[in-house]
Amino acid sequence: MNKGELVDAIALKQGISKKQADAVLTAAIETIIEAVANGDKVTLVGFGSFERRDRTERTGRNPKTGAEMQIPATRVPGFSAGKNFKELVAVVNQD
């Protein structure tokens, strides 16, 4: 499912226009991105949590040459699925 399909599903489920659904979804995504970029944790009960994670500098290998190289420290977004989300995915995958 891509963003357009998600917008269509939200509009249908809530009985609103696609334009309204797109505006709400876009605002929600932008707000989550801004909060995580600023170091805040965003928790949506039943869905999951978004947070910024710090990766330390580490040694890696160039896959072509096999030579060691230093991978610099960086910050990345992280997501942890909530309990209800995990349970539903586990049940659906068993079919």
DSSP file (Angstrom, degrees, kcal/mol; ACC not computed):
  #  RESIDUE AA STRUCTURE BP1 BP2  ACC     N-H-->O    O-->H-N    N-H-->O    O-->H-N    TCO  KAPPA ALPHA  PHI   PSI    X-CA   Y-CA   Z-CA
    1    1 A M              0   0    0      0, 0.0     2,-0.1     0, 0.0     0, 0.0   0.000 360.0 360.0 360.0 129.2    0.0    0.0    0.0
    2    2 A N     >  -     0   0    0      1,-0.0     4,-2.3     0, 0.0     5,-0.2  -0.429 360.0 -89.6-100.6-178.5    1.4    3.4   -1.0
    3    3 A K  H  > S+     0   0    0      1,-0.2     4,-2.8     2,-0.2     5,-0.2   0.897 125.4  53.0 -61.5 -41.5    0.4    6.8    0.4
    4    4 A G  H  > S+     0   0    0      1,-0.2     4,-2.3     2,-0.2    -1,-0.2   0.911 110.7  46.5 -60.4 -43.3   -2.3    7.3   -2.3
    5    5 A E  H  > S+     0   0    0      2,-0.2     4,-2.3     1,-0.2    -1,-0.2   0.869 112.0  51.4 -66.8 -36.7   -3.9    4.0   -1.4
    6    6 A L  H  X S+     0   0    0     -4,-2.3     4,-2.5     2,-0.2    -2,-0.2   0.915 109.1  50.3 -65.3 -43.0   -3.7    4.8    2.3
    7    7 A V  H  X S+     0   0    0     -4,-2.8     4,-2.7     1,-0.2    -2,-0.2   0.923 110.5  50.4 -59.9 -44.8   -5.4    8.2    1.7
    8    8 A D  H  X S+     0   0    0     -4,-2.3     4,-2.4     1,-0.2    -2,-0.2   0.919 111.2  48.1 -59.4 -44.8   -8.2    6.4   -0.2
    9    9 A A  H  X S+     0   0    0     -4,-2.3     4,-2.6     2,-0.2    -2,-0.2   0.895 112.6  48.2 -64.9 -41.3   -8.7    3.9    2.6
   10   10 A I  H  X S+     0   0    0     -4,-2.5     4,-2.4     2,-0.2     6,-0.2   0.931 111.9  49.8 -64.4 -45.5   -8.8    6.6    5.3
   11   11 A A  H  X>S+     0   0    0     -4,-2.7     5,-1.6     1,-0.2     4,-1.3   0.915 114.3  44.9 -59.9 -44.4  -11.3    8.7    3.2
   12   12 A L  H  <5S+     0   0    0     -4,-2.4    -1,-0.2    -5,-0.2    -2,-0.2   0.920 114.4  48.1 -65.3 -45.0  -13.5    5.7    2.7
   13   13 A K  H  <5S+     0   0    0     -4,-2.6    -2,-0.2     1,-0.2    -1,-0.2   0.853 121.2  35.2 -66.6 -35.9  -13.4    4.6    6.3
   14   14 A Q  H  <5S-     0   0    0     -4,-2.4    -1,-0.2    -5,-0.2    -2,-0.2   0.510 104.3-122.6 -98.9  -6.0  -14.1    8.0    7.8
   15   15 A G  T  <5 +     0   0    0     -4,-1.3     2,-0.2     1,-0.2    -3,-0.2   0.873  69.3 124.7  67.3  37.3  -16.5    9.3    5.1
   16   16 A I      < -     0   0    0     -5,-1.6    -1,-0.2    -6,-0.2    -2,-0.1  -0.746  66.9 -84.7-120.6 170.5  -14.4   12.3    4.2
   17   17 A S     >  -     0   0    0     -2,-0.2     4,-2.4     1,-0.1     5,-0.2  -0.330  33.1-119.1 -72.8 158.4  -12.9   13.6    1.0
   18   18 A K  H  > S+     0   0    0      1,-0.2     4,-2.7     2,-0.2     5,-0.2   0.858 115.7  57.0 -63.4 -35.0   -9.6   12.3   -0.3
   19   19 A K  H  > S+     0   0    0      2,-0.2     4,-2.1     1,-0.2    -1,-0.2   0.910 108.8  45.0 -63.4 -42.7   -8.3   15.9   -0.1
   20   20 A Q  H  > S+     0   0    0      2,-0.2     4,-2.3     1,-0.2    -2,-0.2   0.918 113.7  49.6 -66.5 -43.7   -9.2   16.1    3.6
   21   21 A A  H  X S+     0   0    0     -4,-2.4     4,-2.6     1,-0.2     5,-0.2   0.905 111.3  49.4 -62.1 -41.9   -7.7   12.6    4.3
   22   22 A D  H  X S+     0   0    0     -4,-2.7     4,-2.8     1,-0.2     5,-0.2   0.907 110.2  51.0 -64.0 -42.1   -4.5   13.6    2.5
   23   23 A A  H  X S+     0   0    0     -4,-2.1     4,-2.1     2,-0.2    -2,-0.2   0.912 113.3  44.7 -62.7 -42.8   -4.2   16.8    4.5
   24   24 A V  H  X S+     0   0    0     -4,-2.3     4,-2.4     2,-0.2    -2,-0.2   0.931 115.2  47.0 -67.9 -45.8   -4.6   15.1    7.8
   25   25 A L  H  X S+     0   0    0     -4,-2.6     4,-2.5     2,-0.2     5,-0.2   0.923 113.3  48.8 -62.6 -44.8   -2.2   12.2    6.9
   26   26 A T  H  X S+     0   0    0     -4,-2.8     4,-2.6     1,-0.2    -1,-0.2   0.911 112.1  48.8 -61.7 -43.5    0.4   14.6    5.6
   27   27 A A  H  X S+     0   0    0     -4,-2.1     4,-2.3    -5,-0.2    -1,-0.2   0.900 111.6  49.8 -63.8 -40.9    0.2   16.8    8.7
   28   28 A A  H  X S+     0   0    0     -4,-2.4     4,-2.3     2,-0.2    -2,-0.2   0.932 112.6  46.3 -63.9 -45.7    0.5   13.8   11.0
   29   29 A I  H  X S+     0   0    0     -4,-2.5     4,-2.5     1,-0.2    -2,-0.2   0.927 113.3  48.9 -63.3 -45.6    3.6   12.5    9.2
   30   30 A E  H  X S+     0   0    0     -4,-2.6     4,-2.5     1,-0.2    -1,-0.2   0.894 111.2  50.5 -61.5 -40.1    5.2   15.9    9.2
   31   31 A T  H  X S+     0   0    0     -4,-2.3     4,-2.3     2,-0.2    -1,-0.2   0.905 111.1  47.9 -65.6 -42.4    4.5   16.4   12.9
   32   32 A I  H  X S+     0   0    0     -4,-2.3     4,-2.6     2,-0.2     5,-0.2   0.930 112.5  49.3 -63.3 -45.5    6.0   12.9   13.7
   33   33 A I  H  X S+     0   0    0     -4,-2.5     4,-2.5     1,-0.2    -2,-0.2   0.928 112.5  47.3 -60.6 -46.6    9.1   13.6   11.6
   34   34 A E  H  X S+     0   0    0     -4,-2.5     4,-1.5     2,-0.2    -1,-0.2   0.915 112.9  48.8 -62.2 -43.7    9.7   17.1   13.2
   35   35 A A  H  <>S+     0   0    0     -4,-2.3     5,-2.6     2,-0.2    -2,-0.2   0.932 113.9  45.0 -63.3 -46.3    9.2   15.7   16.8
   36   36 A V  H ><5S+     0   0    0     -4,-2.6     3,-1.7     1,-0.2    -1,-0.2   0.896 110.2  54.9 -66.1 -39.8   11.6   12.8   16.2
   37   37 A A  H 3<5S+     0   0    0     -4,-2.5    -1,-0.2     1,-0.3    -2,-0.2   0.829 106.7  52.6 -61.9 -31.0   14.2   15.1   14.5
   38   38 A N  T 3<5S-     0   0    0     -4,-1.5    -1,-0.3    -5,-0.2    -2,-0.2   0.403 126.6-101.4 -85.4   2.6   14.1   17.3   17.6
   39   39 A G  T < 5S+     0   0    0     -3,-1.7    -3,-0.2     1,-0.3     2,-0.2   0.498  77.7 134.9  94.0   4.3   14.8   14.3   19.9
   40   40 A D      < -     0   0    0     -5,-2.6     2,-0.5    -6,-0.2    -1,-0.3  -0.534  52.1-129.2 -84.6 154.1   11.2   13.7   21.1
   41   41 A K        -     0   0    0     -2,-0.2     2,-0.6    10,-0.1    10,-0.2  -0.887  16.8-154.7-100.7 132.4    9.6   10.2   21.3
   42   42 A V  E     -A   50   0A   0      8,-2.6     8,-2.9    -2,-0.5     2,-0.5  -0.941  11.3-170.6-110.8 118.9    6.2    9.9   19.7
   43   43 A T  E     -A   49   0A   0     -2,-0.6     2,-0.7     6,-0.2     6,-0.2  -0.942  12.0-172.8-115.1 124.0    4.1    7.1   21.1
   44   44 A L  E >>  -A   48   0A   0      4,-3.1     3,-2.4    -2,-0.5     4,-2.3  -0.924  33.0-126.1-113.1 102.5    0.8    6.0   19.5
   45   45 A V  T 34 S+     0   0    0     -2,-0.7     4,-0.0     1,-0.3    -2,-0.0  -0.198  92.3  12.0 -55.1 130.8   -0.8    3.5   21.9
   46   46 A G  T 34 S+     0   0    0      1,-0.1    39,-0.7    35,-0.0    -1,-0.3   0.102 128.6  57.8  88.5 -21.5   -1.6    0.3   20.1
   47   47 A F  T <4 S-     0   0    0     -3,-2.4    35,-2.8     1,-0.3     2,-0.3   0.845 104.0-101.5-103.1 -59.2    0.4    1.2   17.0
   48   48 A G  E  <  -AB  44  81A   0     -4,-2.3    -4,-3.1    33,-0.3     2,-0.4  -0.969  27.2 -78.4 159.7-173.5    4.0    1.9   18.2
   49   49 A S  E     -AB  43  80A   0     31,-2.5    31,-2.4    -2,-0.3     2,-0.4  -0.964  22.7-156.4-127.2 138.9    6.7    4.4   19.0
   50   50 A F  E     +AB  42  79A   0     -8,-2.9    -8,-2.6    -2,-0.4     2,-0.3  -0.929  26.8 157.8-109.7 136.4    8.9    6.6   16.9
   51   51 A E  E     - B   0  78A   0     27,-2.3    27,-3.0    -2,-0.4     2,-0.4  -0.987  42.7-104.7-153.6 161.8   12.2    7.8   18.3
   52   52 A R  E     - B   0  77A   0     -2,-0.3     2,-0.4    25,-0.2   -15,-0.0  -0.753  35.8-162.7 -88.5 134.1   15.6    9.1   17.3
   53   53 A R  E     - B   0  76A   0     23,-3.3    23,-2.8    -2,-0.4     2,-0.5  -0.942  10.8-138.4-120.4 142.1   18.4    6.6   17.9
   54   54 A D  E     - B   0  75A   0     -2,-0.4     2,-0.5    21,-0.2    21,-0.2  -0.859  12.0-159.0-100.2 126.6   22.1    7.3   18.0
   55   55 A R  E     - B   0  74A   0     19,-3.4    19,-1.7    -2,-0.5     2,-0.1  -0.901  16.7-134.8-102.7 131.6   24.5    5.0   16.3
   56   56 A T        -     0   0    0     -2,-0.5     2,-0.1    17,-0.2    15,-0.1  -0.362  32.8 -85.9 -79.7 162.8   28.1    5.0   17.5
   57   57 A E        +     0   0    0     16,-0.1     2,-0.3    -2,-0.1    -1,-0.1  -0.437  59.2 173.2 -65.1 141.6   31.1    5.1   15.2
   58   58 A R  E     -C   71   0B   0     13,-2.2    13,-3.7    -2,-0.1     2,-0.5  -0.955  34.5-103.4-148.7 166.4   32.1    1.6   14.2
   59   59 A T  E     +C   70   0B   0     -2,-0.3    11,-0.2    11,-0.2     2,-0.2  -0.802  42.6 168.7 -95.3 132.2   34.4   -0.3   11.9
   60   60 A G  E     -C   69   0B   0      9,-3.4     9,-2.4    -2,-0.5     2,-0.4  -0.670  28.5-113.2-127.9-174.6   33.0   -1.8    8.7
   61   61 A R  E     -C   68   0B   0      7,-0.2     7,-0.2    -2,-0.2     6,-0.1  -0.977  21.6-119.9-127.7 139.8   34.2   -3.4    5.6
   62   62 A N     >  -     0   0    0      5,-2.8     4,-3.0    -2,-0.4     5,-0.2  -0.656  24.4-145.0 -71.3 121.5   34.1   -2.3    2.0
   63   63 A P  T  4 S+     0   0    0      0, 0.0    -1,-0.2     0, 0.0     0, 0.0   0.796  94.2  47.0 -65.2 -26.4   32.1   -5.0    0.3
   64   64 A K  T  4 S+     0   0    0      1,-0.1    -2,-0.0     3,-0.1    -3,-0.0   0.937 129.2  18.7 -77.6 -47.8   34.1   -4.7   -3.0
   65   65 A T  T  4 S-     0   0    0      2,-0.1     3,-0.1     3,-0.0    -1,-0.1   0.695  89.7-131.3 -99.9 -21.3   37.6   -4.7   -1.6
   66   66 A G     <  +     0   0    0     -4,-3.0     2,-0.1     1,-0.3    -2,-0.0   0.470  56.1 148.0  81.1   0.6   37.2   -6.1    1.9
   67   67 A A        -     0   0    0     -5,-0.2    -5,-2.8    -6,-0.1    -1,-0.3  -0.419  52.2-111.1 -71.6 143.3   39.2   -3.2    3.3
   68   68 A E  E     +C   61   0B   0     -7,-0.2     2,-0.3    -2,-0.1    -7,-0.2  -0.442  40.9 177.3 -71.0 147.4   38.3   -1.9    6.8
   69   69 A M  E     -C   60   0B   0     -9,-2.4    -9,-3.4    -2,-0.1     2,-0.5  -0.989  30.9-112.6-148.7 153.9   36.7    1.5    7.0
   70   70 A Q  E     -C   59   0B   0     -2,-0.3   -11,-0.2   -11,-0.2   -13,-0.0  -0.767  21.9-153.6 -90.1 128.2   35.3    3.7    9.7
   71   71 A I  E     -C   58   0B   0    -13,-3.7   -13,-2.2    -2,-0.5     3,-0.1  -0.908  25.6-125.8 -99.1 120.0   31.6    4.3    9.6
   72   72 A P        -     0   0    0      0, 0.0     2,-0.1     0, 0.0   -17,-0.0  -0.187  26.4 -94.1 -68.1 157.7   30.9    7.6   11.3
   73   73 A A        +     0   0    0    -16,-0.1     2,-0.3   -19,-0.0   -17,-0.2  -0.377  54.8 168.9 -64.2 147.1   28.4    8.1   14.2
   74   74 A T  E     -B   55   0A   0    -19,-1.7   -19,-3.4    -3,-0.1     2,-0.4  -0.963  34.4-117.3-154.0 167.8   25.0    9.1   13.1
   75   75 A R  E     +B   54   0A   0     -2,-0.3   -21,-0.2   -21,-0.2   -23,-0.0  -0.941  32.5 179.6-112.5 137.0   21.4    9.6   14.2
   76   76 A V  E     -B   53   0A   0    -23,-2.8   -23,-3.3    -2,-0.4     2,-0.2  -0.947  31.1-106.4-133.6 153.9   18.6    7.5   12.6
   77   77 A P  E     -B   52   0A   0      0, 0.0     2,-0.3     0, 0.0   -25,-0.2  -0.558  36.8-162.6 -76.9 146.7   14.9    7.2   13.1
   78   78 A G  E     -B   51   0A   0    -27,-3.0   -27,-2.3    -2,-0.2     2,-0.4  -0.957   8.8-163.2-130.1 150.8   13.6    4.2   14.9
   79   79 A F  E     -B   50   0A   0     -2,-0.3     2,-0.5   -29,-0.2   -29,-0.2  -0.999   2.9-169.7-134.0 133.9   10.3    2.5   15.2
   80   80 A S  E     -B   49   0A   0    -31,-2.4   -31,-2.5    -2,-0.4     2,-0.1  -0.987  25.6-128.9-121.8 121.2    9.1   -0.1   17.7
   81   81 A A  E     -B   48   0A   0     -2,-0.5   -33,-0.3   -33,-0.2   -34,-0.1  -0.384  25.2-118.1 -68.6 144.0    5.7   -1.7   17.0
   82   82 A G     >  -     0   0    0    -35,-2.8     4,-2.6   -38,-0.1     5,-0.2  -0.281  27.4-102.0 -77.0 167.1    3.2   -1.7   19.8
   83   83 A K  H  > S+     0   0    0      1,-0.2     4,-2.6     2,-0.2     5,-0.2   0.916 120.6  47.5 -57.9 -49.3    1.8   -4.8   21.4
   84   84 A N  H  > S+     0   0    0      1,-0.2     4,-2.4     2,-0.2    -1,-0.2   0.902 112.4  50.5 -62.0 -41.2   -1.6   -4.8   19.5
   85   85 A F  H  > S+     0   0    0    -39,-0.7     4,-2.3     2,-0.2    -2,-0.2   0.938 112.1  46.9 -61.2 -48.9    0.2   -4.2   16.2
   86   86 A K  H  X S+     0   0    0     -4,-2.6     4,-2.2     1,-0.2    -2,-0.2   0.916 112.7  49.6 -60.4 -44.8    2.6   -7.1   16.8
   87   87 A E  H  X S+     0   0    0     -4,-2.6     4,-2.0    -5,-0.2    -1,-0.2   0.904 111.0  48.6 -64.2 -41.7   -0.2   -9.5   17.9
   88   88 A L  H  X S+     0   0    0     -4,-2.4     4,-2.5     1,-0.2     5,-0.2   0.913 111.8  48.8 -65.4 -42.2   -2.4   -8.7   14.8
   89   89 A V  H  X S+     0   0    0     -4,-2.3     4,-2.1     1,-0.2    -1,-0.2   0.900 110.3  52.1 -63.7 -39.8    0.5   -9.2   12.4
   90   90 A A  H  X S+     0   0    0     -4,-2.2     4,-0.5    -5,-0.2    -1,-0.2   0.889 112.4  45.0 -64.0 -39.9    1.3  -12.5   14.0
   91   91 A V  H >< S+     0   0    0     -4,-2.0     3,-0.9     1,-0.2     4,-0.4   0.918 113.0  49.5 -71.3 -44.0   -2.2  -13.8   13.7
   92   92 A V  H >< S+     0   0    0     -4,-2.5     3,-1.2     1,-0.2    -2,-0.2   0.868 107.1  55.9 -64.1 -37.0   -2.7  -12.6   10.1
   93   93 A N  H 3< S+     0   0    0     -4,-2.1    -1,-0.2     1,-0.2    -2,-0.2   0.658  96.2  66.0 -71.1 -14.8    0.6  -14.2    9.0
   94   94 A Q  T <<        0   0    0     -3,-0.9    -1,-0.2    -4,-0.5    -2,-0.2   0.638 360.0 360.0 -82.6 -12.5   -0.5  -17.6   10.3
   95   95 A D    <         0   0    0     -3,-1.2    -1,-0.2    -4,-0.4    -2,-0.1   0.473 360.0 360.0 -75.6 360.0   -3.3  -17.9    7.8
